[in-house]
Amino acid sequence: MQEENRFNVATEVPYGHIAKPAAYATLMRNVYLWMTLALFMTGMTAYYVSNSYDIMNFVFSSQAVFFGFIIAELALVWGMSAFINRISFPVAGIIFAIYSILNGITLSVVFIAYAEATIITAFFTTAGTFGALALFGTITKRDLSMVGRIAFMALIGLIIASVVNIFWGNGIMDLVISYAGVLIFTGLTAYDAQKIKNLLLEHGTEENDSTLKIALLGSLTLYLDFINLFLYILRLLGRKD
């Protein structure tokens, strides 16, 4: 399971403003554009690495190297989220791009473990589900804060159960974890989409370094939701691969 950033960031833009329609629309468009670009970089990197024997051998022949990549990914996400107000938007964008590429390297094993048809089916299933939930979260008038809190608490339980099952290796538990992961990240997708919309409505009065960074962190959050949702759907569809 990929690490999850809950998009809790302090901004330098004063509260209480209503976004100018043009600025808000541009920032919202950027959220999904940057998320799509990051997913594209991850997918292309994963595909390229999976077809390179030398790189695959380097990454996966040693646990130290593989976990080094994982630690680097965690450090990049944590650093970007924690120090977003201390770095410029271009630097934050570069960090996001590097993270997307590193994530592609570690996810390249997907192309080895699963059939190509299963990966394609899982991707389009994820895309359709994610798109519907993100749209719902954006347009609904219902407050999804409770959904977000419940999903986040469930996510903590899911992480604990996943770690336990690494040592237990129970097939039924793995199936339950996979279904739970899909449900949790469907809820988080809708919640995060609404939260990003509300943040941009409140802060996105104009395009500047601060509001662009809000949009970028929103892209990272939705990117992680998409990746995790994809991986759990893939696990369900690919149990026979």
N, C-alpha and C positions, 0 to 999 in steps of 0.2 A: 504493500500500500504506500502510495506517495504521501509525503508530509503535507499537512494541511495548514494553510495560513488563514487565520480568521479575520484578517483585514481590519485590525484595530489600530488606527493611525491617528495621531494628533496632527492637525493642520494649522497653518499659519493664517488661513483666511478667516475673517470674522464670521461669527454665526449671525443668523437672522436675515440673510439676503435671499432674495428670490432670483433664480438664475434667469439671465437673458435667454430667450428661446434659441437664438442662433448659437450661443456659446454652449448651452446645455446639449443641444442636438449634436454639435461637433464632438464634444467630450464623450457623450454616450457612444457615438459612432466609433471613436478611437478605442474605447474599451473593448469592443468586439473585434475591431480590426487588429489590434495588437494581440489579443488572445488567439485569433486565427493564425496570425503570422508565427506566433510562438508554437502553436500546435503543428504548423507546417514544418518548422525547423526541427522540432522533435521527431516528427514522423520521417522526414528525409534523412536525418542523422541515424535514426534507428535502422532504417532500411539499408543505408550505405554500410554501416558497421556490421550488420548481420551478413553482408555479402563479402566482407573482408576477413579472411582467415587470420591474418596477422593481428589485426586490431582486436578481434574476438578473443584470440589466444592471449593477448596482452591483458585485456580487461578481466577475463573470467578464469584464467589459469591460476590466479593468486587471489585468495580472499583479501589480502592486505590491499591490493590494487582496487578490487571491486568496492570494498567498504570505504576506501579512500575517496572514490567518486561519490558515494552516498554522503559521506561527511561533508564533502565540498558542496554538494547540493544543499544540504541542510544549512550550512554556514552562509551560503549566498542568500537563501530565502530569509533566514533570520536577520542577517545583516541589512538587507534591503528594507525589511519591514521596520527594524528597530532604529535605523539611522536615516530614514527617508527624508527627514527635514534637514539633515546635515549634508546631503549630497545633492548635486544638480540633477535635473531631469535627464539629460543625456547620459550621465553616469548610471543612473537607475535603469535606463533603457538598455545599456550595455550589459549590466548585471543580469537583467531579465533574459537577454539573448543568450548569454553564456550559460545560465541555468537551463534554458530550453535545450541547448545542445548537449550539456552533460546528462540531462534527463533522457535524451534520445540515446545516448551511449548505453546507459544502464538498462533502458527498455528494449534494446536491440534483441535481447533474448526472446522477446515475444515472437519474433519472426522465426525463431528456431523451435520454440515450444508448441506453436499452434499452426494449423493449416492456414494458408493464405485466404481461402474462402471464409473461414471462421473469423479471421481478423477483419476482413471487409464487412462481413455481416455485423460484427460487434461495433465497428466504427459507425456505420450508418444507423444502427439502432441507437447508439449513444447520441449521435448528432440529432436525430429526431426527438429523442427524449429530452435532451439538454435544451434544444431550441424551444420546445413547447413549455418547459418549466421556466426558462429564463424569460420568455414572453409573459407567462402568467405572473411571475414575480414582478415584472415591470409594470404591468397594466392593472393588476388587482388593487382594489381599494382596501382590502382586508390587511390588517397588520400581521405580518408573519414573524414577529419577534419571538413568540412562544414556540413556533415551529423551529426557529433557529436555535433556541436554547435547548429544546428537547433533542434535536439532531446532534448538537455539539456534545451533550452529555452521553448520547448513544455512541458517538464517535470515540469517546474515551474508552467506553466499554468494548467497542469493536477492536480497538488497538490492543487492549489487554487480552481479549480472547484470541486474537491473531497470534500474539506472542506465545501464549500458552499452547496453542494448537501446533506451533512449529515443533515443539517437543513431544506433544501428544500424538500428532499425526492422524487424527480421527477424521474419516471421510465425511461422516454426517455433519460433524461440527464445521468442517470446511464449507459444506453446502449451505449451512445456516449462516455462516459468516458472509458468504457471497451474496445471499439474498438480503441480509441485513445491510451490507455495504451499498447495494443498489438503492434500497429504501432511504438510507441515511443521506446519500449524496443527491438523491432527487430532492429531498427536503432542503438540503443546504444550497442547492442550485437556485431554487425559487427564493429562498431567504436572502442569499447573497445578491441576487439580481435586484431585489427590492432595496436592499441596503445601499447598494451602489447608486441606484437611481436617486434615493433620498439624499445621499451625500452630495451628489452633483447638483441636485435641485437647490440645496442649501448653500453650497460653496461655489458652484460653477457660474458665477456672475460674469466671468471673463476667462479667456485662455491665458494662463500665466504658469510659471514654474510650479506653483503649489497645486493648482487645479489639475495640471497635466499629470502630476505625481499621484494625485488621488485616482485619476482615471487609470494610470499604469498599475497601481496596486489592485484596483478593481479587476483589471485584465489578468493579473497573476492569480487572484482568488478564483475567478471563473475558470482559468486554465487548469488549476489544481482540481477543481470540482469535475471538470470534463475528464481529465486523465484518470482520476480515481473511479468515476462512474464507468468509464470505458474498461478499466482493468477488471472490475467486478462483473460487468456484463460478459466480458471475454472469458472469465473463469467459469461462468455458468454455461455459456455456449460451447466452450471448448473442453468440457470434462471428458469427452471421448477421444480427443486428439492425442 
